[in-house]
Amino acid sequence: MVRFIHTADWQIGKGYGSFADEAAMGLRQERIGAIDRIAAVAQEFEAAYVVVAGDLWDAPTLPMEIVNEAFAAIGRVGRPVVVIPGNHDHGGPDGIWQRQEVQGAQKRYAPNLQLLTQPGPHKLADTVVMACPLLRRHSAMDPTDWLGSFNWDSLPPDQPRLVLAHGSVKDFGQRLHHNIIDLKRLPTMAVDYIALGDWHGLKQVGPKAWYCGTPEPDEFDPNDESSARRGQVLLVEAERNQEPHVKPRPTGGLRWHHLRAELSSAEDLHRLQQSVDQRIGNRVRRDLLSLDIGHSSLDLASHASYVQWQETLAQQLLVVHSKGSCTAVPRGEGLDSLLKGANAPLIRSVASQLQQKLEGPKPEIASKALEVLFHMVQKRST
């Protein structure tokens, strides 16, 4: 029996172009930090190896300071790290692995990294890795094709056989025409575990076949289930002619949250604030929030609270991405405070005139003016 860590899709150097520079830098750094967390899990699990099923890098032209830092982290793993190229870091002539400076840095900082750039069996001390790398970004051929004609009798009969491949399996239902893996063609009895990369979520796709997902979350999940699908590695125990034992282990550092809410009252806002607090707690700069509020509208006082809450979130979270709009509507206690202010007759008069204009041809102007007036009064009172 052999124990190993199955991971993939690190995509070191990912750009995060849709985020501000500071946030993008933090996200890129967190992906390198995940390597140390993987190393800690490997030590606790007493793993013999860490296997990376492709896409260790995000692009072929990464600057060497990022490459060096990642290799230094891999060198700290303390055990062999077995890697195949994926579509982002394919093994072809224009891929990152072919750059001489990258090869030199790997030898210097990460001599424990074993790169398998050619299809075929790779014999480790107690395991045989059946490497199925990608040699170009997009390939019309199944990277596991060579396994169909392989002479399995040439392998040690008592050592576990690990298929290491990068690509999409057909039964995902996606309209893909490249890097497709047909699991039904694999000789299931001849292999003991199939470690897959490319799909960024945790997914078992066969009795012995798993996608491990990304070790660090990399996007907002529309179902807000990112913690269950991303941000983990797989702990695998494999033995020849036995079903593998597979267990996910969290490795994510940042948390990504996606929430939807339609706000029309102070109670709605309070429920949303409670929901966010339950997810984030007192963590600072360790969470990203995507908030879809649709076409919301709040009274003047509640809208002022919403704006202030948004400012507080921006100071606490690494990223706040808002979708939709929240409009301040002159109604309720906020409007009453302007119309019935006992010590401000001028404000009462202006507010009353603006209220009348709400029924006029351009109510949005009067509404905005009432909102500005309300904020002025609030600011003066504090």
Secondary structure per residue as TSV (DSSP state, phi and psi in degrees):
chain	resnum	aa	ss	phi	psi
A	1	M	-	360.0	137.4
A	2	V	E	-125.2	142.7
A	3	R	E	-108.6	136.4
A	4	F	E	-151.5	164.8
A	5	I	E	-100.5	127.5
A	6	H	E	-102.9	120.2
A	7	T	E	-143.0	167.4
A	8	A	-	-169.8	170.6
A	9	D	-	55.8	46.0
A	10	W	-	-66.4	-39.2
A	11	Q	-	47.2	53.6
A	12	I	B	-58.8	133.6
A	13	G	T	91.0	9.4
A	14	K	-	-54.7	138.8
A	15	G	-	-75.8	-39.0
A	16	Y	-	51.9	50.2
A	17	G	T	-64.9	-18.2
A	18	S	T	-83.8	-3.3
A	19	F	S	-107.0	160.5
A	20	A	-	-62.3	156.8
A	21	D	H	-56.4	-44.8
A	22	E	H	-63.6	-44.2
A	23	A	H	-66.1	-42.6
A	24	A	H	-60.8	-39.8
A	25	M	H	-63.8	-41.9
A	26	G	H	-63.5	-38.4
A	27	L	H	-67.3	-41.5
A	28	R	H	-64.2	-40.4
A	29	Q	H	-66.5	-35.0
A	30	E	H	-64.3	-32.0
A	31	R	H	-67.6	-35.2
A	32	I	H	-71.7	-39.0
A	33	G	H	-60.4	-28.1
A	34	A	H	-63.1	-26.2
A	35	I	H	-64.0	-41.0
A	36	D	H	-66.0	-34.9
A	37	R	H	-68.6	-37.0
A	38	I	H	-63.3	-40.4
A	39	A	H	-61.4	-40.8
A	40	A	H	-64.4	-40.8
A	41	V	H	-65.6	-41.5
A	42	A	H	-61.5	-38.9
A	43	Q	H	-68.7	-43.4
A	44	E	H	-63.2	-40.2
A	45	F	H	-79.0	-10.2
A	46	E	T	57.1	45.5
A	47	A	-	-73.1	139.6
A	48	A	S	-75.3	-32.1
A	49	Y	E	-145.3	161.1
A	50	V	E	-115.6	122.5
A	51	V	E	-110.0	132.5
A	52	V	E	-114.1	113.3
A	53	A	-	-87.5	53.9
A	54	G	S	92.5	160.1
A	55	D	-	59.5	46.2
A	56	L	S	-64.3	-37.2
A	57	W	B	-106.1	158.1
A	58	D	S	-91.8	-29.3
A	59	A	-	-153.7	159.2
A	60	P	T	-77.8	-14.4
A	61	T	T	-111.8	30.2
A	62	L	-	-65.1	144.3
A	63	P	-	-67.1	150.6
A	64	M	H	-67.2	-25.3
A	65	E	H	-64.0	-34.8
A	66	I	H	-71.2	-44.2
A	67	V	H	-59.6	-47.0
A	68	N	H	-61.8	-42.6
A	69	E	H	-65.2	-40.2
A	70	A	H	-66.9	-43.5
A	71	F	H	-62.6	-38.5
A	72	A	H	-61.8	-39.4
A	73	A	H	-66.8	-40.1
A	74	I	H	-63.2	-38.1
A	75	G	H	-62.0	-24.2
A	76	R	T	-84.2	-4.2
A	77	V	T	-63.3	-32.1
A	78	G	-	83.0	13.9
A	79	R	S	-160.4	166.6
A	80	P	-	-60.4	137.0
A	81	V	E	-114.8	110.2
A	82	V	E	-99.4	124.6
A	83	V	E	-129.5	139.2
A	84	I	-	-115.5	151.8
A	85	P	-	-70.4	145.4
A	86	G	-	-112.3	-159.2
A	87	N	S	-76.5	-30.5
A	88	H	T	-78.1	-27.1
A	89	D	T	-130.2	49.2
A	90	H	-	-58.2	163.7
A	91	G	S	-91.7	10.3
A	92	G	S	-75.8	179.1
A	93	P	T	-58.9	-31.9
A	94	D	T	-98.6	15.5
A	95	G	S	-87.7	164.6
A	96	I	G	-65.1	-31.7
A	97	W	G	-68.9	-17.6
A	98	Q	G	-88.8	-7.4
A	99	R	-	-70.8	129.9
A	100	Q	H	-62.5	-37.7
A	101	E	H	-69.0	-30.9
A	102	V	H	-69.8	-42.9
A	103	Q	H	-62.4	-39.7
A	104	G	H	-66.2	-40.9
A	105	A	H	-66.8	-36.1
A	106	Q	H	-63.5	-43.4
A	107	K	H	-64.9	-35.7
A	108	R	H	-77.3	-48.6
A	109	Y	H	-97.7	-27.0
A	110	A	-	-134.9	63.4
A	111	P	T	-65.9	-14.2
A	112	N	T	-81.3	-4.4
A	113	L	E	-83.5	126.5
A	114	Q	E	-113.0	108.7
A	115	L	E	-93.5	124.5
A	116	L	-	-108.1	99.3
A	117	T	-	-99.0	-3.3
A	118	Q	S	-124.1	139.7
A	119	P	S	-62.3	137.3
A	120	G	E	149.9	173.2
A	121	P	E	-78.1	141.6
A	122	H	E	-128.2	114.0
A	123	K	E	-89.1	119.0
A	124	L	-	-95.1	-173.9
A	125	A	S	-61.5	-40.0
A	126	D	S	-136.7	17.6
A	127	T	-	-149.2	151.3
A	128	V	E	-114.7	120.9
A	129	V	E	-96.9	121.7
A	130	M	E	-93.1	94.7
A	131	A	E	-77.5	130.0
A	132	C	E	-128.6	67.8
A	133	P	-	-77.4	164.2
A	134	L	-	-98.3	129.4
A	135	L	S	-101.6	-1.3
A	136	R	S	-150.8	162.4
A	137	R	S	-62.8	-43.1
A	138	H	S	-125.2	122.1
A	139	S	-	-126.7	135.9
A	140	A	S	-79.4	-11.2
A	141	M	S	-96.6	147.5
A	142	D	-	-68.2	122.1
A	143	P	T	-64.4	-15.1
A	144	T	T	-96.5	7.9
A	145	D	G	-54.1	-39.4
A	146	W	G	-63.9	-21.1
A	147	L	G	-67.2	-24.7
A	148	G	G	-66.0	-27.6
A	149	S	G	-111.4	10.5
A	150	F	-	-76.2	143.5
A	151	N	-	-85.5	96.1
A	152	W	G	-68.9	-21.4
A	153	D	G	-68.5	-12.4
A	154	S	G	-80.8	-6.6
A	155	L	S	-94.8	155.1
A	156	P	-	-57.7	131.6
A	157	P	T	-72.4	-16.1
A	158	D	T	-109.5	2.0
A	159	Q	S	-100.9	137.1
A	160	P	-	-59.5	146.9
A	161	R	E	-115.4	120.8
A	162	L	E	-112.3	117.7
A	163	V	E	-86.2	126.5
A	164	L	E	-118.7	110.4
A	165	A	E	-141.8	157.8
A	166	H	E	-131.0	122.3
A	167	G	S	161.2	179.9
A	168	S	E	-103.9	135.8
A	169	V	E	-82.2	151.3
A	170	K	G	-65.0	-35.7
A	171	D	G	-78.3	15.0
A	172	F	G	-76.4	-15.1
A	173	G	-	76.6	15.4
A	174	Q	-	-88.3	152.1
A	175	R	-	-89.5	74.0
A	176	L	-	-110.7	149.4
A	177	H	-	-127.2	16.3
A	178	H	S	-147.9	154.8
A	179	N	S	54.0	40.1
A	180	I	E	-95.0	132.6
A	181	I	E	-109.3	124.5
A	182	D	-	-98.2	97.8
A	183	L	G	-62.6	-27.8
A	184	K	G	-66.8	-21.0
A	185	R	G	-86.7	-10.2
A	186	L	S	-77.4	140.5
A	187	P	-	-75.6	89.5
A	188	T	G	-56.7	-40.7
A	189	M	G	-70.4	-21.6
A	190	A	G	-85.5	-14.4
A	191	V	-	-119.8	160.6
A	192	D	S	-116.0	-18.8
A	193	Y	E	-160.3	141.6
A	194	I	E	-119.0	107.1
A	195	A	E	-95.5	114.7
A	196	L	E	-111.2	150.0
A	197	G	E	-132.1	162.6
A	198	D	S	121.6	-46.5
A	199	W	-	-78.4	124.1
A	200	H	-	-84.1	0.7
A	201	G	S	-109.9	160.1
A	202	L	-	-73.3	125.5
A	203	K	E	-158.1	128.3
A	204	Q	E	-90.7	127.4
A	205	V	-	-119.3	7.9
A	206	G	S	-174.5	169.3
A	207	P	S	-56.2	-31.7
A	208	K	S	-122.7	9.0
A	209	A	E	-117.1	128.7
A	210	W	E	-137.1	142.6
A	211	Y	E	-96.3	130.3
A	212	C	-	-87.3	-16.4
A	213	G	-	76.8	-179.6
A	214	T	-	-83.3	145.1
A	215	P	S	-72.7	-20.2
A	216	E	S	-129.3	128.1
A	217	P	-	-53.7	147.7
A	218	D	-	-133.1	3.5
A	219	E	S	-165.2	165.1
A	220	F	-	-77.2	133.1
A	221	D	-	-92.4	122.1
A	222	P	T	-57.0	-25.8
A	223	N	T	-94.9	5.3
A	224	D	S	53.0	40.4
A	225	E	-	-116.8	25.3
A	226	S	H	-60.8	-33.8
A	227	S	H	-66.5	-24.1
A	228	A	H	-91.9	-14.7
A	229	R	H	-115.0	-25.6
A	230	R	S	-130.6	163.5
A	231	G	S	81.7	42.2
A	232	Q	E	-152.9	166.7
A	233	V	E	-120.5	172.8
A	234	L	E	-112.1	131.5
A	235	L	E	-91.9	120.2
A	236	V	E	-121.9	133.6
A	237	E	E	-115.7	117.8
A	238	A	E	-123.1	145.0
A	239	E	-	-145.1	146.0
A	240	R	T	-60.6	129.8
A	241	N	T	63.8	24.9
A	242	Q	S	-127.7	152.5
A	243	E	-	-67.9	135.2
A	244	P	-	-72.3	150.9
A	245	H	E	-101.3	123.2
A	246	V	E	-128.2	132.4
A	247	K	E	-142.0	126.8
A	248	P	E	-71.8	148.5
A	249	R	E	-136.2	122.8
A	250	P	E	-62.6	139.6
A	251	T	-	-135.2	-2.7
A	252	G	-	-68.6	141.7
A	253	G	-	-98.0	-41.8
A	254	L	S	-98.9	154.9
A	255	R	E	-118.2	133.9
A	256	W	E	-110.1	128.5
A	257	H	E	-124.1	140.1
A	258	H	E	-127.2	124.2
A	259	L	E	-131.2	145.8
A	260	R	E	-120.9	141.0
A	261	A	-	-160.5	143.7
A	262	E	-	-113.4	117.7
A	263	L	-	-101.6	128.1
A	264	S	-	-139.4	0.5
A	265	S	S	-155.0	167.0
A	266	A	H	-62.1	-32.9
A	267	E	H	-66.6	-39.6
A	268	D	H	-61.0	-44.0
A	269	L	H	-63.1	-41.6
A	270	H	H	-63.0	-41.9
A	271	R	H	-63.7	-40.7
A	272	L	H	-64.6	-43.2
A	273	Q	H	-61.9	-40.9
A	274	Q	H	-63.6	-41.2
A	275	S	H	-62.9	-41.9
A	276	V	H	-66.8	-43.3
A	277	D	H	-60.5	-38.8
A	278	Q	H	-63.3	-33.1
A	279	R	H	-82.9	-34.7
A	280	I	H	-101.7	-35.7
A	281	G	T	60.4	-134.0
A	282	N	T	-103.6	14.7
A	283	R	-	-68.0	143.3
A	284	V	-	-121.9	126.2
A	285	R	S	59.3	29.9
A	286	R	-	-121.6	7.0
A	287	D	E	-134.3	150.1
A	288	L	E	-122.6	137.2
A	289	L	E	-127.5	126.3
A	290	S	E	-107.6	117.6
A	291	L	E	-119.1	116.2
A	292	D	E	-106.9	110.6
A	293	I	E	-107.3	8.2
A	294	G	E	59.0	-135.3
A	295	H	E	-109.9	80.0
A	296	S	E	-92.4	156.4
A	297	S	E	-147.4	138.2
A	298	L	E	-133.2	155.4
A	299	D	E	-65.6	168.4
A	300	L	H	-57.7	-45.9
A	301	A	H	-67.2	-43.1
A	302	S	H	-68.0	-36.7
A	303	H	H	-66.1	-38.7
A	304	A	H	-61.7	-39.5
A	305	S	H	-65.6	-37.5
A	306	Y	H	-63.8	-44.9
A	307	V	H	-62.7	-43.7
A	308	Q	H	-64.5	-38.4
A	309	W	H	-64.8	-40.0
A	310	Q	H	-61.0	-40.9
A	311	E	H	-64.2	-39.1
A	312	T	H	-65.5	-42.0
A	313	L	H	-60.9	-41.9
A	314	A	H	-61.5	-28.2
A	315	Q	H	-81.7	-23.8
A	316	Q	H	-96.1	-39.0
A	317	L	S	-90.8	158.5
A	318	L	S	-72.7	-40.9
A	319	V	E	-141.9	134.7
A	320	V	E	-124.3	115.3
A	321	H	E	-113.2	115.4
A	322	S	E	-106.5	139.3
A	323	K	E	-128.8	141.0
A	324	G	E	97.0	-166.1
A	325	S	E	-147.2	150.8
A	326	C	E	-126.6	116.7
A	327	T	E	-101.4	139.4
A	328	A	E	-84.3	123.3
A	329	V	E	-114.2	124.4
A	330	P	-	-66.6	101.4
A	331	R	-	-164.0	167.6
A	332	G	H	70.1	-154.1
A	333	E	H	-62.8	-34.4
A	334	G	H	-61.8	-45.4
A	335	L	H	-68.6	-40.1
A	336	D	H	-60.3	-36.7
A	337	S	H	-64.8	-27.4
A	338	L	H	-81.6	-38.8
A	339	L	H	-79.2	-21.3
A	340	K	S	-121.9	18.6
A	341	G	-	-62.3	116.1
A	342	A	T	-67.6	-32.5
A	343	N	T	-106.9	15.1
A	344	A	-	-138.4	73.6
A	345	P	H	-61.6	-34.7
A	346	L	H	-66.1	-42.3
A	347	I	H	-64.2	-40.5
A	348	R	H	-59.7	-42.2
A	349	S	H	-66.1	-46.0
A	350	V	H	-63.6	-43.5
A	351	A	H	-63.2	-39.1
A	352	S	H	-64.7	-42.0
A	353	Q	H	-65.4	-40.7
A	354	L	H	-66.2	-35.5
A	355	Q	H	-62.0	-40.1
A	356	Q	H	-64.7	-35.2
A	357	K	H	-71.7	-12.7
A	358	L	T	-62.2	-22.8
A	359	E	T	-92.7	2.2
A	360	G	S	-86.8	-167.3
A	361	P	S	-71.8	-25.4
A	362	K	-	-127.8	70.4
A	363	P	H	-65.0	-25.6
A	364	E	H	-65.2	-30.8
A	365	I	H	-69.4	-46.1
A	366	A	H	-62.8	-38.6
A	367	S	H	-63.1	-45.1
A	368	K	H	-65.2	-37.4
A	369	A	H	-64.8	-39.8
A	370	L	H	-64.4	-37.4
A	371	E	H	-63.6	-45.1
A	372	V	H	-62.6	-42.8
A	373	L	H	-61.5	-42.1
A	374	F	H	-61.1	-44.8
A	375	H	H	-64.0	-37.1
A	376	M	H	-62.2	-44.4
A	377	V	H	-64.2	-42.9
A	378	Q	H	-61.2	-43.5
A	379	K	H	-64.6	-41.0
A	380	R	H	-67.0	-35.0
A	381	S	H	-73.2	-20.9
A	382	T	-	-97.8	360.0
